[in-house]
């Protein structure tokens, strides 16, 4: 089933995680032809961790990138052969599946080698004009019977390393070239059959399905000659016997192997260099789990991703520019994501992406799972600071009322408990604080700024102002930002102290207030999205 990842932005907050969980659940209900899986791009912050624990929801799986891997393009219905299987089996599978190679495995199922079309061709293209011989590649009687779909009339399964003869000569001249132990193919010629046995043939193969007379079989039993009945004519019988040798005799050892998580960009050159133009994907036990060929690397379908709570390349999953973005659901400004085809895209000015998702559940007559509903409530209350942010809309209030009724709880009490549980950052380093909820914004000049936000109860965090500014400066230099700002937002006092490192004059221009000791006092400012980012973007 087609797989689509639903993911928010890097440095995920509660709205990003809840929206990924909630929208994946909704899409799986309304679009059963696809499988939607929630994903995250980083570690969850303490507030989100609290919400996950409180709700009982599982954190989305970490998605390090969206670039194509071997497992995304390989053929999983890989056909293998055992190292002791006759080569004929491999040839049949190649023809039936129209493939150019078959992985060969050992008794434990681990990759031992590979048989390719070139290996099969070498069985027929020989420099020598002498009789075919199995001296270097002994063949078993059992393998001959299997390949011919014949019947063992006399003798036991054993290996033969003699030459292969198709008898068309007279009986009198048969002994001139044959040696004891050779393999002899002959038709319905009783005298010739007896003569081959008398000369010490190791295996006598009677063609055309005509059973030898009993006295011939008795003589073979006395002389130790195995007798095989072939339903095929002598020419086809002899040709197929050459394919009775075990795979290990002709296979190429040490074939090109890759791991399923390997990026296809990292293995393309290697696949093109080997003569069979393919690689075998193996698991941790070296068992083949797929085959990736040259044709699989030509214009493969990209991985698919649905973006929630962001639309900026710099905030999105690594490799998003090479992925197929199928939808965007956001409550921020239109970002820098580009698509090659039209897609559904929503940029709706509400307080939280979770609000949009709850509205979609309601419009479809569906209800989210209790754990999902709890996460969505936490997300709305987080992004709107318990409905106190200027980004809050009547629609956010309506969604909170709906979730209160569904979950049978008091939203304000729930929100205060969430903020109080997650506002203590005393144990975090300055670097962890300034990078925990950081968002990048691209300026019209091509430069990039970063705005972090941390919501606290009270302003005690400002006692660490110098450490925080130094940490921002180090991060600014490392990432190449024009400036890095940190919003320290007091949810009780409903205001923000804005710290800055770098080109801080932009903050003065944007807010008409001086930067004193690296801090700007912004009373009543709660929202990065509505009150801070737009003004700073406009200042440039």
N, C-alpha and C positions, 0 to 999 in steps of 0.2 A: 504494500500500500504506500502511495506517495507520502513523504515525510516533510512536514513544515515546522520549523522552529519558531516559537513565539518568544521574543526576547525584548527586554527593555535596554536601558543604556548602561554604560560602564559605571563603576562606583554605585551599584544599585541601591536605591532607597526603597521604602516600603511600597510606594505607589508602583514602582517598576516591577518589583517581585510579585505583588498582588495582581497587577494587571496581566503579567505573563501567565500566572496560574489561572486567573479568572477567564481571560479571553481564550486560552487554549481549551478550557473546559467547554466554553460556549461554542466555539467553532467545531469541536468534535460532535456536539449535539446537532448542529444545523448543517454540517458538511461532512457526512459520513464517508464520502469518497476519498477523503484525505485524512491523514493522521497528524494532529497538531500536538506538539510537545513543548511545554514551557522550558525556558532556559534562562540562565543568568550569566553575566559577563564578569562577575567578581564576587568577592566574599560579601555576605550580608552584614549590615551594620547592627549594632545592639538593639535598636528599636525594631527592626525587621525580625531579628532573631526572637525577640519577645513575642511579636505577633505570630510568628510561626509556631512557637511553643504553645501559646495561648489557644490558637485555632486548631492545632493538631494537623495542620497542612505540612506537606513535605516541601523542603526547599527545592526549587528547580535544579536540574543538573547543570554543571558548569560547562559552558560552551566557549572554548578558548579561541576558536576561529570558525569561519563558515566557508573556508576554502575546500576545494574538492580533495577527498582522500581516496586511497585505493579502494576502500570498502564501498565508496559511493558509485564506482563505475565497474567494478569487477563482476564477473559471472560467477554466481554462487553455486550454480548447479554443476560443479566441477566433477568430471568423470575421472576416476583413477583406476589403475591396474596394479595388481600385486607383482612384485619383482619376479616371481616364479610363474606368472601367467604366460601362456604362449603369445608370441607377438601377433598372431592372427587376431586375437581378441582386441588388441589395441587398434589394429587396422580397421576392423569392423566399426569400432566406436568412432574413429576419425571420419570414416565415410558417412556413417549414420547422422552424426552431429555437425558435419562439415567443419571440423576443427583441424588445426595443424599440429597439435601436440597433446600428449596425455601424461600427467604426472604419475610416477611409479612410486609405490609405497612399500615399506617393509612390514614385518609381521605385526609391529605395533601401530601401524598406520602412519608412521612418520615418513616424510618425503625422502626418497632414496635416489631419485634421478628423474629423467624425462625422456620419453620417446617422441621423436618428431618425424615429420614427413621425410626429412633428409635421411634419418636412420633407416626408415623403411625402404627408401630408394636404394640405399647402399646394399640391401639384401639382394637386389636384382642386378645392379650395375657392378660387375666384377671384372678385374683386369685379367684374371686367369680364364683360359678356355677349357680347363680340365673339368672333371666331374665335380659337382657340388659335394662338399664334405662338411661334416659336423665335428671335425677333430678339435677345433677351437671353441665350438659352441655345441656341446652335447645336447641331444634332444631326448626327451623321455617318451616311452611308448604311450603312456597315458595322455601326454600332450598331443601326440599324433592322432590318437583316437578322438580326442575332443575337437581338434581342428577339422578333421574329416567328417565329424559326426558319424563315425563308423562304429565298428564292433570288434572287440578283442576276442578272437576265437580260441587262441592257444597262447599260453605264456603269461608272464606277469609284467607289471609295470617296472621298467628299468631304463637306464639311460643308454643311448647309443651314440658313438662318436665316429661311426664309419662314413663311407661315401654313399651317395644316393644314386641309384641306377634305375632307369626306366628301360625294361627289357623289350627290345624290338628285334634283337638279333636272333640267330638260330641257336638252338640248344647246344650244339657242338662247340660254338665259339664263346659261350658264356663265361667260361673260366679264365679267359685270357687277361681280363682286367680286374675282375672282382677279387676282393679279399674277404677273409672271414670277418664277420661282424658288420658287414655293409648292410645298407637298407635297399631292398629290392622292390620295385613296383612292377607288377605284371598283371596281365589280363587273364582270361579264361583259357589258360594253356597248362594243362596238367603236367606234361613233361618238363616244361620250363619251370614250373613251381617246384617240382621234385628236384631238378638240377640245382636251383638256387639254394634249397635246403641242404643238399649234399655238399655244396661248396662252402657251407658255413654261414649263410646269411643270418645276421642278427635279428632282422625284422623282415618279414615277407608281407607285403601289402597287395592284396588282390583287389583289382579295380572293377568298376561297373556293377558292383553288388552281387556278383556271381560267386556263391559259396564254393570253396574247394571241396573235393571229394574227401571222404573220411580217411582213406589211406594216406592222403597228403597231410592231413591234420595230425594223424598218428605219427607219421615220420617227423613232422616238425616238433612234436612234443618230445620224441626220443632224442632229437638232435639239439634241443634247447632253442629253437627258433620261434620267436613270437609271430603269430599270424593275425593280421588285422584285415577286416573286410571293409572296403571303401565303397560308398554308393556312387562315387564320381568316376569319370573316365581317367585314364592313366595320366594324361597331361595335367589336368586340373589337380589330380591327387598329388603329383610330384611337386607342383607349384606351391600348394598349400603346406606340404610337409616342411618346406623351407621356412615357413612362418610358424613352425611348432617350437622353435627355440624360445627359451624363457626371456622375458623382457630385460633382465639384468645383463644378458650377454651383449645387447646392442644399445642399451640406454646411455644417454649422456649424463655423467655424474655432475654434481654441483651446479644444478640449474639456477638461474636468477630467481631469487626469492625476495619478497617484500612483506612488510607488515601492513595489516589493514588500515592503520591510522596514518600511514605515511602519505605525505602530500604527493599528488600525481606530478606536480612540477619538479619534484626531487627525483623521480624515477624515469621520466620520459626518455632522457638520453640513453640510459642503460637499456631500456626496452628496445630502443631503435638499434642498439649496437649488436645484440645477440642475434644469431641467424634465424631463430624461430620467432623473433619479434613478439615476445610475451614474457610475463613474469608470473610466478606462482605465489599467491598470497598464503601465508602459513600462520598458524596460531602459535602460542607459547610452547607447544609440544612439537612444533614443526609439522603438524598435520595440515595438508592442503585444505583451504577453505574457499578458494576462489582462483580464477585466472583472469589476468588483465592483459589484453593484447594491444597491438599498435592501433587497431581500429577503434578501440575503446578510448584512446587518448585524443582522437580527432573530434573536435567540437562536442565534447560531452555536455550533457545537460547539467547546469549549475545546481548547487544546493539551494533550497528555498527557505526564505525567512520572512516572518511577519513582525514588523516593528511596532512596539507600543511605547508610549511615554517619551519618544524622541524621534527626531528626523535629521540628525546631524551625523555626517560620516565620522567626525572626530569622536562622537559619543557612542558610536555603534560598534558592532562586533567586527573584529579584524577580518578583512576580506569581503566586507559587505559590497564593495564596488564591483566584485566579480560574481556575486550571488544574484539570485532572482528574488527581488523584493516583491512579495505578492500583495501586501497591504500595509498601510500605515494608519495607526490609531493614536492620536496625540492631542494634548491640550496646550501645547506650546506653539511658538511661531513656526512658519514654514522653514525647514532647514535645507541642508545641502545634499540630501539624498537624491540621486538621479535614477530613473528607470528607463529601460528601452521600450517598454510597452505601457499603455494606460493601466492603472491599477486603482482599486478603491483606496482613497486617502481621506482621512478625517482629521481636521485641525479645528477643534471646537473649544471655545473659550470658557471652559468650566474649571472648577478648582482642582480636579483630579482626573486622571485617565480612568481610574476605577469608577467614577461617576458614569462615564460613557458606557462602560461594560455592564453595569447594573441596569442602565436604561435599555440596553440591548436584550438582556435576559427578560425584562418586563415586557418589552414590545413583542417578543416571541412567545410569551406565555410560559416561560420557563423559570425555574428557580435554581440558583447555584447550590451546590453542596454546602452544608453548614460550615465546614472548615473554610471553604472558599468565600462564603459570605462574610465570615469574620475577618478574613484577610482584606477583603474589599472595603469593609467598614474602617479597618485600621488605616488603609491607604487614604481614604477620603479625609478622615480626621487628621492624618499626618500632614497631607499637602495643604489643607486649609487651616491648620493649627486650631483644631477643634471648632471649625467654622468661623474663626475670627480673622482670617486673612482677607485682604481686599480682593483676592481672586475668587472668593466664595460667591456662588450664585444661588438663586432660588432652586435650581436643579440639584445642587449639592445638598441643600437642606432636605429636599424631597427624597433623595436617595438615602440619606441618613435615616429619615423617618421610616422608610420602607425596610431598611436593614434592622432598625431597632425592633420593629414589629416581628420581622422574620426570626430574629435571634432572641427576642424577649429579654432585652437588656437596655440599660440607660447609656446612650452614646457619650454623653458628657463625662460620666464617671469612667467609662471605658477609656476615653481619650486621655483623661488626666492620669489614670493609672499607667497608660502606655508611655506618656511623656516623662512622668516621674521615674519610671523604671529605666528609661534609656537616656536620661539627661546627664547622668553622672559620668563625666569623662576624665575624672581625676587620675584614673589608672592608665590612660592613653598617653602616648608620646605626642609631642607637638606635631611631628610628621604625620602620625596617624590621624590627628584631628583635622589638619588642613587638607588632607587627601581623601578623607572618608566620604564626603558628599561633594565632590568637585565636578563641575561641568565646564567644558571648553566651549568657547564661542569664537567663530571666525569673523574678523573685522573686514570691512570693505577694502582695506589696504592689503589684505592677505595675511596680516599678522593674527595672532591668537591671544585671547585673554582667558583667564580662568576665574570662576567665581565659586567659592566653597560656601557652604552654610552649615551651621550647627545650631540646633535649637536647645536651649537650656532653661532651667528654672532658676532665675536670678542671674547676676552678672559676675559671679565669682571667677569665671573663666578668664576674665580680663586681667586677673592678677598674673597670668602667664603670657601677657601681651608680647613681651620682648622675645620670648622663645617662639611664639607663634609667628611673629613677623620674620624672624630669622629662618624658620622652617619654610615659610612661603617664599622667601628670597632664594633659598637653595632649590626649591622645586621650580621656581620661575626660571632660574638659570639652566636647570637640567632639561626642562621641557621647551625652553625657548619662548616663553610667554612674554607678551609686552608688559603685562602686569598681572598680579595674582591678588584677588580680594577674598576676604573671609568675613561672612556675615555671622556675627554672634547674636542670635535672636532670642530674646527673653519672652517666652510664651505667656508669662504672668504679667510682666510690665508692658507687653505688646510694643516692643521697639527693638532696634538693631544697632549694635555698635559695629561699624564696618572697618576692618583692618586692611591695610594695603601694603604691597611690596612691588616696586618697579615704578612705572610711569603713573604716579598717583595724582598728577594734576588733572587727569581725566575725571576723577571722582569729584574734585572741587568744581569743575565745570558742570558736571552732570547734576550735582545736588545743590550747587550754590552755597556750599559750606566748606570751611577750611579743614584741611587734614592736620590735626594736632597730635604730634608724637605718633604718627602712623595710624590714627584712629579718627573716624568721622561718626558723630552721634546722629542717628537717624530715628527720631521718635516716630512711632506709628508705622514704621516700615517693617513688614513681616514677610513679604513675598519676593523671592529672587526673580521669579518669572515675570511678574507684573510691575514691580516697583524698582528693581535694581538693574537687571540685565537690559531692558529696553533703553533706559537712560544712559547706561554706559556704552551701549552700541551706538546710540545717537551721538554721543560725544565725539566719536571718531568719524 
